């Protein structure tokens, strides 16, 4: 359990990065080390070439004695080359502090001479050999001891840097993994608490907007959505029990009354007709609930096509204008904008039909109903407004809940699912519904985004 961080993705990524960085640093260090060695050799050879040039000038101007004198002066002067050899033939040394050697021209590596003052390992001679004249060989070189010591120090420094880099990378991976594990444990603990029934728990965020913060935010949004759905389910269960209890009681009462009181075929027939009417009402409620569930599942999204919203609303206006005016509701339609959206034609027609029917059925005669379409910079807005009594502000948040009805007595026809269906269809199309005061009356706006995104999680409604 104490080494869980070794198996985390963050630790693996840190280890891969550390290995890559280590290999890169090693390759770079090797390149720098090789270049540094070449630079040291070039510097030594430059000193040798400078001394060779001086010896050659002295020999060419004043002869062998001058060349020998220059060699002796150079050996005595500080900061010059360390080793010299002037020899005649193959074994006659004329000057210098090196024993005779087989003549060779160019850059030469020689072992350090075995003399009593040798300071131990790390000594070697690098220099250049040349002929001053036929049979007259000269070599000028320098001890590489200090260059080798410098290279060794740099090599050890590179090793320490590599070790420190690897250590810090591993340490950083461990700390990062522990931090990652801590936050993941918090997420897991919160999820377990929610599974245990603490639905109000949410994953804390740090405000850093990193990937874990975004993950926690997405999970919290999902939990909020689940909480809303569970609350909605609880409400629906209560509303179904409340709304179905009355018709079921009525159905049982009429059937029982028919069994006890009915004497003639006509009375039995009337009892059956009443039972069928109540059953149809129950079936209509369940059909509406199933339709809402189907829409909320997104199953109809595959049937989306390009819809001419203006043409659809003109068709709706032609259908409902006679119905509205027959009921004493003047009907106005302002549909000049040309707007096309992606959607399901049948569902959109039902959405706006429900809004218009709601205005017709729940306002007194003489109330004017207006249907309009506006094309804005953010998308199309369809408005259904009336100048009737409106809805109390405190009841507006409940308008789109299932089985909600302003009339507490529920004496008028209907089951309170029309606006819930409107909300489900709007959400499927990524639209927002805004409810406001028409001063007087009620004003409902359905705003479709310019680029439809049905998964935007928009609220069902918001107050203007």
MIDO-376302 format. One record per residue (C-alpha): z, x, y. Coordinates in steps of 0.1 Angstrom, whole numbers, plus 5000, padded with zeros to 4 digits. Each point is the difference from the previous one (the first is absolute). Layout:
ZXY/...
This chain:
500050005000/500750295024/496450134996/498249675006/498550155031/498150254978/497949714987/499349835034/496550005015/501350165032/501450304980/496750034981/498050005032/502450255016/499750224969/496249985001/500050085037/502550294995/497850154972/496949965021/501750165030/501550284979/496650084985/498449995035/502750225014/499750244971/496250035004/500350055037/502850264995/497950194975/497050005024/502250115029/501650274978/496650134990/498750005035/503150185012/499550274974/496450055011/501150025036/502650274992/497450204981/497549975029/502650125024/500950304979/496350094995/499549975038/502750265005/498350224974/496649965016/501450095034/501550324986/496950094980/497949965032/502350245019/499950264972/496249974997/499650055038/502250304999/498150154971/496649945016/501050165033/502350294991/499750044963/502450004970/503050145019/499949725024/499949744972/503050164984/501850005033/499449645006/501349924965/503250195007/500449835034/499549654984/502550074973/502650095026/499249715024/502049684994/498149674994/496950174985/498850024964/502550134975/497850204976/497250245005/497950224978/497350255009/498650184971/497150224992/498149944968/501849814974/503450174999/500650235030/502449835025/499650135036/502449775018/502149684996/502949884980/498249874969/499050204970/496350064993/498149724984/496549924988/498049935031/499149635005/498749835031/501049655013/503349814998/502350144974/503349894985/502150304989/503450024982/502950125021/500550374995/503050094978/502250185025/503750015003/500249805032/498349694984/501949695009/499349814967/497749734991/497649825023/498350325012/496250044998/497350175020/497049835015/497550205019/496450115004/498250314987/496950165016/498150335001/500150205033/497350234986/498550074965/502950114978/502649935027/501949684991/502749835022/502349714992/502249815024/502549734987/503249825007/503049894980/499949624992/503849984995/500749815032/497049784996/501049924964/503649935012/498649765026/497849834974/503049964977/502149855027/497249765009/499549924963/503749924996/500049805031/497149794987/501949954967/503149885019/497849775021/498449864968/503549954984/501349845031/497049775002/500349904964/503849945004/499649805032/497249794984/502149924969/503049935022/498049785022/498649824970/503549944986/501349875034/496949785005/500349874965/503749925004/499249825032/497149814984/502249914970/502849885023/497649765018/498449894967/503549934986/500749795031/496949804994/500849964963/503649905008/498849745025/497549864975/502749984973/502349825024/497349755008/499349954963/503849934996/499749725026/500850175033/496849875016/501150105035/499950384993/497250215016/499150364996/501250205030/497450205020/500450315021/497449925027/498050324992/496949794990/499450244971/498649884966/503449904987/500849815032/496749824996/500749934964/503549865008/498449795028/497449864976/502749924974/502249835026/497049795011/499449914964/503749914996/499949795031/496949824987/501749954966/503149875018/497949755020/498349894968/503349954982/501449815029/496849795001/500349944963/503649895004/499049775028/497049864981/502349944970/502449815022/497249815017/498349914968/503349874986/500649805032/496449875004/499449914964/503449844994/499149705022/496649924984/501350064965/503049785006/497749745015/497750024969/502949974976/501449715020/496749805000/499450064963/503549904992/499749695022/496749914984/501650034966/502849775010/498449765024/496349984993/498949694981/496349965006/497150234995/499450015038/503650135005/499550264973/496750105016/501650045034/502850214986/497450234983/498050035032/503150095020/500950274973/496550145002/500250025038/503350194998/498550224973/497050085022/502350105028/501850234977/496750154987/498850055036/503250205008/499650224969/496250045007/500850115036/502650254987/497750144975/497250035026/502450195023/501150234972/496350074991/499250085036/503150235005/499050194969/496850115017/497849874971/497649835025/499350325019/497250094976/498149705013/499950135036/496749985018/498850025036/500949685017/498549865033/503349885014/498449805028/497749814976/503049934977/502049865029/497149795012/499849844965/503749945001/499849845034/497249774989/502149884971/503349955018/498849885034/499449644987/503250004981/502050125030/498449765024/500549714977/503750084999/500150005038/499950385004/497350135024/498550314984/498650305020/498250304984/499150315020/498050214975/497750225021/500950344986/497950154971/502450174976/499650114964/502850104977/500650084964/501749724981/499949714975/498249715016/501849724981/503450145007/499250055037/498749655003/503349874984/502150225023/498549845032/499849664984/503750014993/500850105036/497849725014/501449744976/503550115008/499349945037/498449664993/502849884976/503050125020/499249905036/499949665015/496849825010/498550125032/500850374993/497150225007/499150264974/498050315009/498350254976/498650325015/498750344989/500350325022/498650344993/502450275013/500050384998/502449994971/498249734980/499449624999/502749755010/499849644989/502349765018/501149654991/502049845028/501249655010/501949855029/502449804978/503850034997/499950354985/502650174978/503550105011/500250375005/502850044975/497849844973/497050225005/501150274976/500149744972/496649855005/498250204973/502749984974/499349804969/501149645000/501150025037/499649685019/501249915035/500849654988/503350034982/499749664984/496750094984/498849645002/496550085010/497450124974/499850374993/501850274982/500350285026/497650254984/497149985024/501150265025/501350224971/496549994986/498750105035/502350305001/498950114965/496349985009/500550185033/501950284983/497250034974/497550065028/502350245019/500449765029/503149935021/501249665010/501749955033/501849685010/500849925036/500649735025/496849845014/502049855029/500149734988/499349994963/499550264973/497550295000/499250194968/497850315001/498550174970/498950365009/497650184977/499850385003/496750165010/500050194968/501749784974/502750164980/501749744977/502650254989/501550065035/503249814991/499849795032/502849755006/499149644995/500749915036/501450135032/501149825030/497950035032/
